[in-house]
Amino acid sequence: MTAPTPAPSAPARRRPLTGSLLARRVLGHAATYLVLLCAAALTLGPFLVSVMTALTSTRQFAQQGPLSLPAPPVLDGFIALFTPTTTSDGFLTPVVVTVQMVAVILAGQMVFSVLAAYAFAQLRFPGRDLLFWVYVATLMVPQVVVVVPLYLMLSEVGLRNTFWALVLPFVLGSPYAIFLLRENFRGIPTELMDAMRIDGAGTLRLLWHLVVPLNRPIIVTLVLITVVTHWNNFMWPMVITSGPQWQVITVATSALQSQYNNNWTLVMAGTTLAMLPLALLMIVFQKQITRSVGDASLR
């Protein structure tokens, strides 16, 4: 005879919320949302003020102040930015130089970081771990420490005030990117890689068809970090370049504040133009960023 199966236990009843407990829960949620709203206001406030001022004419700004909504919005500041003068071509040259610089640095860092991370994660060679940790340790060196040596080196080879001086110090991979990619590449099952090798796949095919697709969210996140970092880079372009020929957007925006000290609508138009592409990138790729953070927490 088989033993009778025990009857399923009845689900535990939830205790009804008392008035004081309900009030504490409501107050807790309200306090949380209040803190989040304050943090959002502090984060978005400067950007909103910049946009509102950029869409205001000089007369409106003088009459209404910086916190008033533009009525009606005008594009005089943006038009003045791209109007050539006797000394420069306006803001067009800094935008083009910045886009080219970021594109070259991004392509170089992604290619070299993926290859280096794969080598540190999957290949075996003497001194692999020591070399990896020595390279990662360079993250602790502040950029200001290496500015003068880099400046002297590039000046000696005649690259000062050139496009290559802007990109060469950053194009050959990033310690931060290599560290993150290595940790993700080590989590790929060896069975998948062995199966592709049995099918005749080489290293490049293995990277392109297996490793990169499995790590697309973290790669997208690194792309965004690279774009934001070098789009906002100010110190190195300011040191290594002079004149308007290779001026990037951050240096051009800083120059606006000294050239047009009282024309805040023009200054804020340049600031908005510098911030807007990055804000759009973060909005478009926020799902990939969230997914990469979740994947990293599970590894």
Backbone as CSV, one residue per row, in Angstrom:
resi,resn,N_x,N_y,N_z,CA_x,CA_y,CA_z,C_x,C_y,C_z
1,MET,0.854,-1.202,0.000,0.000,0.000,0.000,0.887,1.247,0.000
2,THR,0.432,2.194,-0.716,1.171,3.459,-0.764,0.676,4.391,0.315
3,ALA,1.604,5.124,0.863,1.232,6.060,1.929,0.403,7.192,1.347
4,PRO,-0.623,7.590,2.079,-1.457,8.687,1.562,-0.648,9.975,1.477
5,THR,-0.887,10.674,0.385,-0.177,11.945,0.195,-0.761,12.997,1.116
6,PRO,0.092,13.763,1.758,-0.423,14.792,2.667,-1.152,15.884,1.899
7,ALA,-2.196,16.377,2.518,-2.974,17.443,1.889,-2.150,18.719,1.866
8,PRO,-2.253,19.474,0.783,-1.481,20.723,0.722,-1.925,21.687,1.798
9,SER,-0.927,22.317,2.383,-1.238,23.258,3.457,-1.878,24.518,2.892
10,ALA,-2.764,25.053,3.656,-3.460,26.261,3.218,-2.495,27.434,3.226
11,PRO,-2.591,28.302,2.224,-1.687,29.455,2.195,-1.900,30.355,3.395
12,ALA,-0.761,30.875,3.860,-0.849,31.746,5.034,-1.567,33.035,4.674
13,ARG,-2.431,33.440,5.557,-3.175,34.671,5.316,-2.307,35.883,5.651
14,ARG,-2.440,36.877,4.806,-1.721,38.104,5.079,-2.423,38.875,6.189
15,ARG,-1.604,39.404,7.051,-2.173,40.199,8.130,-2.652,41.529,7.572
16,PRO,-3.837,41.908,7.898,-4.328,43.196,7.396,-3.499,44.343,7.952
17,LEU,-3.297,45.342,7.089,-2.504,46.488,7.501,-3.302,47.348,8.475
18,THR,-2.700,47.624,9.585,-3.340,48.524,10.537,-3.146,49.972,10.088
19,GLY,-3.856,50.867,10.731,-3.782,52.266,10.322,-2.392,52.844,10.467
20,SER,-1.721,52.559,11.580,-0.382,53.113,11.799,0.641,52.518,10.835
21,LEU,0.532,51.192,10.570,1.465,50.556,9.645,1.271,51.089,8.231
22,LEU,0.004,51.257,7.832,-0.275,51.798,6.503,0.250,53.227,6.374
23,ALA,0.071,54.012,7.431,0.548,55.396,7.387,2.066,55.448,7.273
24,ARG,2.777,54.558,8.009,4.232,54.542,7.927,4.705,54.129,6.536
25,ARG,3.997,53.162,5.934,4.386,52.731,4.597,4.171,53.854,3.582
26,VAL,3.046,54.554,3.684,2.777,55.660,2.762,3.806,56.769,2.939
27,LEU,4.131,57.089,4.192,5.124,58.129,4.445,6.508,57.717,3.938
28,GLY,6.830,56.417,4.087,8.115,55.940,3.580,8.222,56.078,2.073
29,HIS,7.141,55.669,1.357,7.147,55.817,-0.101,7.204,57.286,-0.501
30,ALA,6.454,58.129,0.215,6.456,59.555,-0.112,7.838,60.169,0.085
31,ALA,8.521,59.783,1.169,9.868,60.302,1.409,10.843,59.833,0.333
32,THR,10.685,58.564,-0.091,11.566,58.044,-1.140,11.391,58.820,-2.433
33,TYR,10.136,59.021,-2.837,9.882,59.752,-4.078,10.318,61.210,-3.969
34,LEU,10.200,61.793,-2.781,10.639,63.175,-2.603,12.148,63.293,-2.787
35,VAL,12.892,62.340,-2.220,14.345,62.349,-2.387,14.721,62.160,-3.856
36,LEU,14.020,61.243,-4.546,14.302,61.015,-5.963,13.987,62.246,-6.802
37,LEU,12.886,62.929,-6.475,12.537,64.150,-7.206,13.580,65.240,-6.990
38,CYS,14.065,65.365,-5.767,15.115,66.356,-5.491,16.401,66.024,-6.247
39,ALA,16.756,64.733,-6.270,17.958,64.328,-7.006,17.794,64.584,-8.503
40,ALA,16.590,64.290,-9.047,16.339,64.548,-10.467,16.402,66.037,-10.777
41,ALA,15.861,66.863,-9.864,15.897,68.314,-10.081,17.330,68.833,-10.075
42,LEU,18.159,68.327,-9.148,19.554,68.759,-9.098,20.329,68.300,-10.328
43,THR,19.955,67.121,-10.865,20.657,66.595,-12.036,20.217,67.286,-13.316
44,LEU,18.906,67.433,-13.498,18.376,67.992,-14.739,18.282,69.509,-14.722
45,GLY,18.333,70.112,-13.526,18.169,71.557,-13.436,19.148,72.347,-14.282
46,PRO,20.467,72.116,-14.171,21.410,72.878,-15.003,21.172,72.695,-16.499
47,PHE,20.827,71.473,-16.911,20.579,71.233,-18.331,19.348,72.002,-18.806
48,LEU,18.269,71.992,-18.007,17.050,72.703,-18.393,17.279,74.210,-18.438
49,VAL,18.013,74.741,-17.459,18.325,76.175,-17.473,19.152,76.530,-18.705
50,SER,20.095,75.663,-19.063,20.915,75.907,-20.247,20.065,75.929,-21.509
51,VAL,19.147,74.969,-21.646,18.296,74.913,-22.836,17.373,76.127,-22.898
52,MET,16.746,76.482,-21.775,15.830,77.625,-21.769,16.561,78.923,-22.104
53,THR,17.764,79.089,-21.576,18.526,80.304,-21.869,18.980,80.328,-23.320
54,ALA,19.346,79.154,-23.868,19.786,79.100,-25.263,18.663,79.453,-26.228
55,LEU,17.420,79.177,-25.856,16.266,79.471,-26.713,15.673,80.845,-26.440
56,THR,16.386,81.675,-25.705,15.920,83.014,-25.367,16.778,84.047,-26.085
57,SER,16.155,85.106,-26.556,16.921,86.191,-27.165,17.619,87.003,-26.080
58,THR,18.584,87.804,-26.498,19.328,88.618,-25.527,18.412,89.597,-24.803
59,ARG,17.463,90.179,-25.532,16.540,91.122,-24.903,15.623,90.407,-23.921
60,GLN,15.102,89.231,-24.307,14.242,88.468,-23.389,15.000,88.073,-22.128
61,PHE,16.254,87.667,-22.284,17.037,87.257,-21.118,17.266,88.436,-20.176
62,ALA,17.509,89.614,-20.727,17.732,90.796,-19.887,16.462,91.216,-19.157
63,GLN,15.300,90.976,-19.786,14.043,91.415,-19.183,13.456,90.382,-18.227
64,GLN,13.598,89.068,-18.573,12.889,88.024,-17.829,13.771,87.291,-16.828
65,GLY,15.045,87.148,-17.103,15.889,86.375,-16.213,16.095,84.958,-16.717
66,PRO,17.035,84.196,-16.104,17.410,82.870,-16.616,16.393,81.774,-16.351
67,LEU,15.495,81.934,-15.384,14.564,80.867,-15.024,13.198,81.030,-15.669
68,SER,13.046,81.969,-16.589,11.765,82.189,-17.257,11.718,81.386,-18.549
69,LEU,10.532,80.898,-18.872,10.360,80.162,-20.115,10.470,81.113,-21.297
70,PRO,11.181,80.710,-22.358,11.289,81.588,-23.532,9.945,81.726,-24.237
71,ALA,9.518,82.953,-24.467,8.229,83.194,-25.108,8.374,84.341,-26.116
72,PRO,8.466,84.008,-27.408,8.548,82.664,-27.997,10.003,82.187,-28.043
73,PRO,10.233,80.871,-28.198,11.608,80.384,-28.337,12.237,80.882,-29.634
74,VAL,13.486,81.235,-29.569,14.224,81.703,-30.742,15.531,80.925,-30.843
75,LEU,16.082,80.913,-32.047,17.327,80.183,-32.312,18.473,81.134,-32.623
76,ASP,18.379,82.360,-32.136,19.418,83.347,-32.449,20.791,82.909,-31.943
77,GLY,20.832,82.307,-30.747,22.117,81.880,-30.205,22.773,80.798,-31.045
78,PHE,21.988,79.815,-31.507,22.544,78.731,-32.322,22.973,79.249,-33.696
79,ILE,22.197,80.187,-34.263,22.579,80.756,-35.559,23.883,81.533,-35.437
80,ALA,24.022,82.289,-34.349,25.257,83.052,-34.149,26.461,82.137,-33.948
81,LEU,26.237,80.966,-33.344,27.345,80.031,-33.128,27.964,79.579,-34.439
82,PHE,27.129,79.318,-35.433,27.616,78.756,-36.692,27.832,79.831,-37.757
83,THR,27.798,81.083,-37.379,28.070,82.168,-38.316,29.571,82.426,-38.361
84,PRO,30.217,82.285,-39.527,31.669,82.514,-39.595,32.019,83.964,-39.272
85,THR,33.184,84.120,-38.658,33.712,85.445,-38.357,35.051,85.617,-39.058
86,THR,35.671,86.740,-38.838,36.966,87.000,-39.474,38.086,86.146,-38.887
87,THR,37.881,85.638,-37.685,38.938,84.862,-37.015,38.674,83.358,-36.990
88,SER,37.446,82.915,-37.247,37.135,81.487,-37.176,35.934,81.178,-38.048
89,ASP,35.691,79.880,-38.224,34.539,79.413,-38.992,33.328,79.162,-38.110
90,GLY,33.317,79.719,-36.924,32.211,79.481,-36.016,32.375,78.163,-35.282
91,PHE,31.262,77.602,-34.861,31.272,76.378,-34.061,31.344,75.121,-34.914
92,LEU,31.315,75.265,-36.237,31.302,74.086,-37.103,32.609,73.314,-37.005
93,THR,33.732,74.010,-37.020,35.031,73.326,-36.937,35.192,72.538,-35.645
94,PRO,34.902,73.098,-34.458,35.003,72.286,-33.235,34.093,71.064,-33.236
95,VAL,32.894,71.188,-33.790,31.989,70.036,-33.830,32.565,68.942,-34.716
96,VAL,33.057,69.313,-35.900,33.619,68.324,-36.828,34.861,67.668,-36.233
97,VAL,35.747,68.465,-35.645,36.969,67.916,-35.044,36.623,66.975,-33.896
98,THR,35.653,67.349,-33.074,35.275,66.499,-31.938,34.676,65.187,-32.410
99,VAL,33.804,65.236,-33.412,33.201,64.000,-33.930,34.272,63.091,-34.513
100,GLN,35.202,63.646,-35.283,36.278,62.834,-35.851,37.158,62.238,-34.755
101,MET,37.505,63.042,-33.765,38.355,62.558,-32.671,37.682,61.421,-31.917
102,VAL,36.413,61.602,-31.558,35.701,60.572,-30.804,35.546,59.305,-31.638
103,ALA,35.285,59.446,-32.943,35.109,58.273,-33.802,36.396,57.454,-33.891
104,VAL,37.534,58.115,-34.071,38.810,57.395,-34.180,39.171,56.735,-32.853
105,ILE,39.019,57.469,-31.747,39.328,56.892,-30.434,38.405,55.725,-30.129
106,LEU,37.127,55.864,-30.441,36.167,54.790,-30.175,36.510,53.536,-30.962
107,ALA,36.798,53.690,-32.260,37.139,52.523,-33.075,38.403,51.847,-32.554
108,GLY,39.424,52.630,-32.258,40.664,52.044,-31.759,40.500,51.373,-30.417
109,GLN,39.816,52.020,-29.486,39.657,51.433,-28.157,38.829,50.157,-28.194
110,MET,37.769,50.124,-28.983,36.947,48.917,-29.021,37.716,47.752,-29.642
111,VAL,38.425,47.998,-30.738,39.165,46.916,-31.396,40.270,46.393,-30.478
112,PHE,41.106,47.275,-29.974,42.239,46.838,-29.151,41.783,46.299,-27.796
113,SER,40.722,46.867,-27.234,40.244,46.376,-25.936,39.656,44.979,-26.060
114,VAL,38.888,44.721,-27.119,38.318,43.385,-27.315,39.424,42.361,-27.534
115,LEU,40.402,42.694,-28.376,41.492,41.751,-28.638,42.324,41.494,-27.382
116,ALA,42.648,42.551,-26.644,43.453,42.377,-25.432,42.683,41.617,-24.361
117,ALA,41.395,41.925,-24.200,40.595,41.225,-23.195,40.475,39.741,-23.531
118,TYR,40.315,39.425,-24.812,40.252,38.009,-25.208,41.575,37.303,-24.910
119,ALA,42.686,37.979,-25.193,43.992,37.367,-24.919,44.182,37.128,-23.426
120,PHE,43.817,38.098,-22.594,43.975,37.940,-21.146,42.998,36.915,-20.570
121,ALA,41.863,36.705,-21.223,40.846,35.800,-20.679,41.008,34.366,-21.164
122,GLN,41.394,34.165,-22.432,41.344,32.833,-23.018,42.699,32.265,-23.410
123,LEU,43.665,33.105,-23.695,44.979,32.604,-24.103,45.881,32.428,-22.892
124,ARG,46.804,31.503,-22.998,47.742,31.241,-21.904,49.157,31.542,-22.394
125,PHE,49.833,32.434,-21.681,51.213,32.776,-22.017,51.902,33.225,-20.737
126,PRO,53.226,33.135,-20.674,53.948,33.480,-19.437,53.730,34.946,-19.049
127,GLY,53.469,35.157,-17.773,53.295,36.512,-17.263,51.975,37.148,-17.606
128,ARG,50.983,36.333,-17.993,49.695,36.898,-18.415,49.032,37.689,-17.297
129,ASP,48.878,37.078,-16.140,48.172,37.748,-15.044,48.953,38.952,-14.523
130,LEU,50.274,38.834,-14.448,51.087,39.957,-13.982,50.959,41.147,-14.929
131,LEU,51.047,40.874,-16.226,50.918,41.945,-17.211,49.541,42.592,-17.142
132,PHE,48.501,41.772,-16.939,47.143,42.308,-16.865,46.987,43.250,-15.676
133,TRP,47.425,42.819,-14.508,47.228,43.643,-13.314,48.122,44.874,-13.313
134,VAL,49.289,44.793,-13.917,50.124,45.991,-14.051,49.439,47.004,-14.965
135,TYR,48.835,46.506,-16.042,48.131,47.406,-16.963,46.904,48.018,-16.302
136,VAL,46.151,47.208,-15.567,44.965,47.725,-14.885,45.354,48.733,-13.804
137,ALA,46.525,48.548,-13.205,46.968,49.472,-12.152,47.159,50.886,-12.667
138,THR,47.303,51.052,-13.983,47.433,52.409,-14.525,46.152,53.214,-14.358
139,LEU,45.043,52.552,-14.031,43.812,53.284,-13.738,43.974,54.200,-12.529
140,MET,44.875,53.843,-11.624,45.068,54.639,-10.414,45.964,55.851,-10.636
141,VAL,46.524,55.990,-11.835,47.386,57.135,-12.133,46.519,58.271,-12.665
142,PRO,46.464,59.415,-12.001,45.654,60.535,-12.502,46.168,61.029,-13.853
143,GLN,45.245,61.488,-14.687,45.636,61.954,-16.015,46.574,63.148,-15.945
144,VAL,46.392,63.985,-14.937,47.224,65.185,-14.839,48.694,64.836,-14.643
145,VAL,48.980,63.644,-14.115,50.374,63.249,-13.882,51.101,62.988,-15.196
146,VAL,50.395,62.473,-16.202,51.043,62.093,-17.458,50.891,63.156,-18.537
147,VAL,50.252,64.266,-18.239,50.045,65.293,-19.261,51.374,65.866,-19.736
148,VAL,52.246,66.248,-18.809,53.523,66.859,-19.193,54.414,65.875,-19.953
149,PRO,54.610,64.609,-19.488,55.411,63.675,-20.295,54.837,63.437,-21.689
150,LEU,53.514,63.296,-21.791,52.913,63.108,-23.109,53.130,64.329,-23.993
151,TYR,52.983,65.492,-23.413,53.188,66.726,-24.184,54.615,66.801,-24.718
152,LEU,55.601,66.471,-23.874,56.996,66.528,-24.309,57.282,65.485,-25.387
153,MET,56.734,64.282,-25.229,56.972,63.226,-26.216,56.399,63.606,-27.576
154,LEU,55.152,64.068,-27.597,54.519,64.413,-28.870,55.136,65.660,-29.485
155,SER,55.625,66.571,-28.654,56.304,67.751,-29.194,57.623,67.365,-29.846
156,GLU,58.334,66.393,-29.263,59.624,65.966,-29.815,59.471,65.352,-31.202
157,VAL,58.355,64.666,-31.449,58.154,64.025,-32.756,57.338,64.905,-33.695
158,GLY,57.087,66.148,-33.311,56.424,67.092,-34.201,54.930,66.910,-34.351
159,LEU,54.275,66.348,-33.351,52.833,66.122,-33.448,52.015,67.113,-32.629
160,ARG,52.647,68.065,-31.995,51.879,69.040,-31.216,50.991,69.872,-32.141
161,ASN,49.776,70.153,-31.676,48.790,70.914,-32.442,48.428,70.212,-33.753
162,THR,48.257,68.883,-33.681,47.784,68.095,-34.819,46.634,67.204,-34.365
163,PHE,45.945,66.631,-35.347,44.835,65.743,-35.019,45.324,64.492,-34.309
164,TRP,46.477,63.967,-34.728,46.976,62.728,-34.124,47.400,62.927,-32.682
165,ALA,47.767,64.143,-32.319,48.081,64.403,-30.916,46.845,64.276,-30.037
166,LEU,45.670,64.518,-30.605,44.430,64.385,-29.842,44.057,62.931,-29.585
167,VAL,44.402,62.029,-30.520,43.878,60.665,-30.438,44.912,59.625,-30.018
168,LEU,46.190,59.840,-30.311,47.186,58.792,-30.055,47.277,58.363,-28.592
169,PRO,47.191,59.254,-27.604,47.300,58.776,-26.217,46.146,57.893,-25.766
170,PHE,45.047,57.834,-26.531,43.864,57.112,-26.061,43.411,56.000,-27.001
171,VAL,44.006,55.876,-28.169,43.428,55.001,-29.183,43.775,53.530,-28.966
172,LEU,44.834,53.235,-28.218,45.303,51.850,-28.098,44.710,51.148,-26.876
173,GLY,43.412,51.153,-26.762,42.751,50.414,-25.695,42.584,51.229,-24.436
174,SER,41.745,50.712,-23.540,41.456,51.361,-22.263,41.568,50.329,-21.148
175,PRO,42.303,50.604,-20.075,42.391,49.643,-18.966,41.030,49.289,-18.385
176,TYR,40.158,50.266,-18.268,38.823,50.009,-17.717,38.037,49.076,-18.625
177,ALA,38.071,49.324,-19.936,37.342,48.472,-20.874,37.922,47.062,-20.899
178,ILE,39.241,46.946,-20.893,39.869,45.624,-20.919,39.524,44.842,-19.660
179,PHE,39.505,45.511,-18.520,39.160,44.835,-17.269,37.729,44.294,-17.316
180,LEU,36.764,45.114,-17.727,35.371,44.658,-17.771,35.174,43.550,-18.799
181,LEU,35.760,43.719,-19.981,35.580,42.710,-21.024,36.237,41.393,-20.634
182,ARG,37.394,41.450,-20.003,38.060,40.206,-19.583,37.184,39.422,-18.620
183,GLU,36.581,40.109,-17.651,35.728,39.409,-16.694,34.522,38.787,-17.379
184,ASN,33.966,39.450,-18.381,32.826,38.889,-19.102,33.251,37.762,-20.037
185,PHE,34.407,37.899,-20.682,34.873,36.849,-21.592,35.198,35.563,-20.837
186,ARG,35.648,35.680,-19.597,35.964,34.480,-18.813,34.714,33.688,-18.465
187,GLY,33.547,34.326,-18.519,32.309,33.627,-18.197,31.694,32.874,-19.358
188,ILE,32.275,32.948,-20.543,31.739,32.220,-21.697,32.063,30.737,-21.546
189,PRO,31.078,29.849,-21.690,31.346,28.408,-21.549,32.395,27.935,-22.552
190,THR,33.351,27.173,-22.073,34.399,26.665,-22.963,33.847,25.683,-23.984
191,GLU,32.711,25.026,-23.670,32.122,24.084,-24.616,31.718,24.779,-25.912
192,LEU,31.153,25.992,-25.792,30.753,26.734,-26.989,31.965,27.082,-27.846
193,MET,33.035,27.512,-27.214,34.226,27.889,-27.961,34.894,26.668,-28.584
194,ASP,34.922,25.551,-27.847,35.507,24.332,-28.408,34.690,23.826,-29.587
195,ALA,33.362,23.948,-29.507,32.514,23.495,-30.610,32.785,24.308,-31.871
196,MET,32.974,25.615,-31.735,33.269,26.433,-32.910,34.662,26.139,-33.450
197,ARG,35.609,25.857,-32.561,36.952,25.518,-33.039,36.937,24.195,-33.794
198,ILE,36.126,23.239,-33.338,36.012,21.959,-34.047,35.437,22.175,-35.441
199,ASP,34.521,23.153,-35.557,33.935,23.467,-36.862,34.874,24.253,-37.758
200,GLY,36.072,24.537,-37.281,37.065,25.213,-38.108,37.139,26.713,-37.927
201,ALA,36.522,27.244,-36.886,36.535,28.689,-36.671,37.879,29.129,-36.115
202,GLY,38.403,30.205,-36.680,39.620,30.794,-36.160,39.319,31.797,-35.053
203,THR,40.368,32.473,-34.594,40.195,33.401,-33.472,39.296,34.572,-33.836
204,LEU,39.511,35.172,-35.007,38.701,36.329,-35.393,37.240,35.946,-35.604
205,ARG,37.006,34.798,-36.226,35.623,34.350,-36.411,34.976,34.030,-35.067
206,LEU,35.746,33.454,-34.171,35.240,33.154,-32.829,34.840,34.441,-32.106
207,LEU,35.672,35.456,-32.237,35.358,36.731,-31.605,34.108,37.354,-32.211
208,TRP,34.027,37.382,-33.530,32.954,38.110,-34.210,31.610,37.406,-34.084
209,HIS,31.599,36.078,-34.130,30.336,35.339,-34.162,29.908,34.780,-32.813
210,LEU,30.790,34.763,-31.822,30.405,34.205,-30.522,30.661,35.178,-29.373
211,VAL,31.888,35.622,-29.227,32.258,36.414,-28.053,31.567,37.775,-28.062
212,VAL,31.648,38.482,-29.182,31.036,39.816,-29.249,29.516,39.763,-29.127
213,PRO,28.794,38.881,-29.848,27.329,38.849,-29.666,26.892,38.515,-28.249
214,LEU,27.612,37.621,-27.566,27.227,37.273,-26.199,27.468,38.418,-25.218
215,ASN,28.324,39.346,-25.574,28.661,40.456,-24.672,28.251,41.804,-25.258
216,ARG,27.224,41.798,-26.099,26.801,43.045,-26.735,26.382,44.123,-25.729
217,PRO,25.613,43.804,-24.670,25.218,44.884,-23.733,26.400,45.591,-23.081
218,ILE,27.398,44.834,-22.622,28.540,45.475,-21.973,29.369,46.253,-22.985
219,ILE,29.425,45.792,-24.236,30.159,46.527,-25.265,29.456,47.837,-25.582
220,VAL,28.113,47.809,-25.669,27.361,49.049,-25.895,27.603,50.032,-24.754
221,THR,27.617,49.530,-23.529,27.884,50.399,-22.381,29.282,51.003,-22.464
222,LEU,30.268,50.209,-22.848,31.630,50.738,-22.983,31.723,51.754,-24.116
223,VAL,30.964,51.534,-25.182,30.925,52.524,-26.268,30.414,53.862,-25.747
224,LEU,29.331,53.819,-24.976,28.776,55.059,-24.423,29.753,55.730,-23.463
225,ILE,30.401,54.933,-22.607,31.370,55.507,-21.670,32.522,56.166,-22.426
226,THR,32.993,55.514,-23.487,34.091,56.073,-24.275,33.680,57.367,-24.958
227,VAL,32.494,57.372,-25.553,32.014,58.580,-26.239,31.862,59.732,-25.252
228,VAL,31.229,59.468,-24.116,31.017,60.528,-23.123,32.353,61.045,-22.587
229,THR,33.274,60.132,-22.297,34.562,60.535,-21.721,35.338,61.446,-22.656
230,HIS,35.434,61.071,-23.919,36.289,61.828,-24.835,35.548,62.990,-25.490
231,TRP,34.230,62.954,-25.535,33.477,64.131,-25.964,33.646,65.252,-24.934
232,ASN,33.701,64.891,-23.663,33.832,65.878,-22.587,35.279,66.181,-22.215
233,ASN,36.237,65.554,-22.880,37.642,65.768,-22.517,38.042,67.222,-22.791
234,PHE,38.555,67.858,-21.781,38.914,69.274,-21.906,40.407,69.518,-21.701
235,MET,40.988,68.880,-20.695,42.349,69.231,-20.302,43.356,68.910,-21.399
236,TRP,43.324,67.670,-21.937,44.334,67.294,-22.920,44.208,68.092,-24.221
237,PRO,43.024,68.251,-24.819,42.946,69.109,-26.012,43.367,70.552,-25.743
238,MET,43.088,71.049,-24.547,43.489,72.418,-24.217,45.006,72.550,-24.172
239,VAL,45.692,71.506,-23.707,47.151,71.562,-23.562,47.849,71.350,-24.897
240,ILE,47.406,70.379,-25.686,48.162,69.927,-26.851,47.839,70.703,-28.117
241,THR,46.752,71.477,-28.148,46.389,72.229,-29.347,46.375,73.718,-29.038
242,SER,46.536,74.497,-30.100,46.459,75.952,-29.985,45.856,76.492,-31.277
243,GLY,45.023,77.501,-31.150,44.377,78.050,-32.330,43.101,77.306,-32.662
244,PRO,42.334,77.816,-33.627,41.011,77.244,-33.927,41.033,76.013,-34.827
245,GLN,42.185,75.651,-35.418,42.188,74.582,-36.415,41.788,73.240,-35.825
246,TRP,42.333,72.880,-34.654,42.038,71.595,-34.020,41.346,71.781,-32.675
247,GLN,40.576,72.825,-32.565,39.850,73.107,-31.325,38.644,72.184,-31.203
248,VAL,38.478,71.544,-30.056,37.340,70.649,-29.827,36.215,71.435,-29.159
249,ILE,35.071,70.781,-29.013,33.871,71.498,-28.593,33.961,71.982,-27.149
250,THR,34.649,71.239,-26.285,34.766,71.691,-24.893,35.639,72.940,-24.789
251,VAL,36.728,72.969,-25.536,37.602,74.145,-25.528,36.896,75.332,-26.170
252,ALA,36.141,75.082,-27.240,35.406,76.168,-27.890,34.336,76.740,-26.971
253,THR,33.663,75.869,-26.212,32.651,76.353,-25.266,33.292,77.178,-24.164
254,SER,34.448,76.752,-23.684,35.152,77.537,-22.670,35.588,78.887,-23.224
255,ALA,35.986,78.911,-24.496,36.397,80.176,-25.108,35.222,81.137,-25.258
256,LEU,34.020,80.589,-25.451,32.842,81.455,-25.549,32.647,82.264,-24.275
257,GLN,32.914,81.655,-23.133,32.694,82.347,-21.863,33.644,83.528,-21.691
258,SER,34.824,83.458,-22.287,35.757,84.584,-22.184,35.528,85.621,-23.281
259,GLN,35.078,85.170,-24.462,34.867,86.096,-25.569,33.544,86.854,-25.451
260,TYR,32.505,86.140,-24.991,31.172,86.740,-24.899,30.703,86.662,-23.450
261,ASN,31.361,87.403,-22.601,31.120,87.293,-21.168,29.701,87.687,-20.787
262,ASN,29.122,88.669,-21.479,27.788,89.154,-21.134,26.687,88.545,-21.989
263,ASN,27.041,87.837,-23.053,26.039,87.243,-23.941,25.772,85.804,-23.491
264,TRP,24.956,85.660,-22.444,24.732,84.339,-21.874,23.889,83.451,-22.781
265,THR,23.071,84.026,-23.634,22.291,83.196,-24.560,23.214,82.472,-25.538
266,LEU,24.271,83.149,-25.991,25.228,82.510,-26.896,26.050,81.456,-26.165
267,VAL,26.478,81.771,-24.956,27.257,80.810,-24.168,26.430,79.567,-23.866
268,MET,25.171,79.742,-23.483,24.317,78.600,-23.170,23.936,77.815,-24.418
269,ALA,23.893,78.470,-25.577,23.666,77.732,-26.822,24.826,76.776,-27.090
270,GLY,26.060,77.247,-26.867,27.209,76.355,-27.019,27.216,75.240,-25.995
271,THR,26.835,75.550,-24.762,26.771,74.523,-23.715,25.715,73.476,-24.041
272,THR,24.556,73.925,-24.513,23.492,72.984,-24.891,23.928,72.101,-26.043
273,LEU,24.599,72.695,-27.022,25.074,71.911,-28.161,26.091,70.864,-27.729
274,ALA,26.881,71.165,-26.708,27.869,70.201,-26.217,27.221,69.078,-25.421
275,MET,26.100,69.367,-24.738,25.463,68.365,-23.880,24.417,67.527,-24.598
276,LEU,23.751,68.097,-25.605,22.586,67.440,-26.200,22.894,66.083,-26.829
277,PRO,23.972,65.913,-27.624,24.235,64.584,-28.201,24.415,63.494,-27.154
278,LEU,25.076,63.817,-26.049,25.284,62.816,-25.002,23.973,62.447,-24.329
279,ALA,23.106,63.431,-24.098,21.807,63.138,-23.493,20.971,62.245,-24.403
280,LEU,21.000,62.503,-25.700,20.246,61.667,-26.639,20.797,60.244,-26.673
281,LEU,22.119,60.096,-26.627,22.713,58.757,-26.605,22.272,57.972,-25.372
282,MET,22.276,58.605,-24.225,21.880,57.920,-22.998,20.410,57.519,-23.041
283,ILE,19.555,58.350,-23.638,18.131,58.018,-23.735,17.921,56.843,-24.684
284,VAL,18.626,56.850,-25.813,18.428,55.799,-26.821,18.927,54.450,-26.313
285,PHE,20.053,54.426,-25.600,20.682,53.163,-25.213,20.526,52.845,-23.731
286,GLN,19.521,53.411,-23.075,19.372,53.153,-21.643,19.009,51.692,-21.358
287,LYS,18.292,51.019,-22.270,17.952,49.609,-22.048,19.203,48.742,-22.045
288,GLN,20.125,49.008,-22.981,21.359,48.228,-23.020,22.200,48.469,-21.770
289,ILE,22.202,49.697,-21.263,22.969,49.985,-20.049,22.387,49.232,-18.866
290,THR,21.055,49.262,-18.744,20.405,48.548,-17.643,20.664,47.051,-17.732
291,ARG,20.608,46.516,-18.939,20.837,45.078,-19.112,22.274,44.703,-18.780
292,SER,23.224,45.540,-19.175,24.624,45.222,-18.885,24.897,45.254,-17.391
293,VAL,24.266,46.187,-16.676,24.436,46.235,-15.223,23.844,44.984,-14.580
294,GLY,22.670,44.548,-15.072,22.070,43.330,-14.534,22.899,42.098,-14.823
295,ASP,23.448,42.011,-16.047,24.301,40.864,-16.381,25.563,40.844,-15.525
296,ALA,26.135,42.021,-15.281,27.356,42.071,-14.469,27.093,41.645,-13.033
297,SER,25.904,41.951,-12.517,25.599,41.570,-11.133,25.371,40.071,-10.987
298,LEU,25.036,39.392,-12.092,24.788,37.954,-12.029,26.048,37.129,-12.245
299,ARG,27.121,37.768,-12.689,28.342,36.997,-12.986,29.136,36.737,-11.711
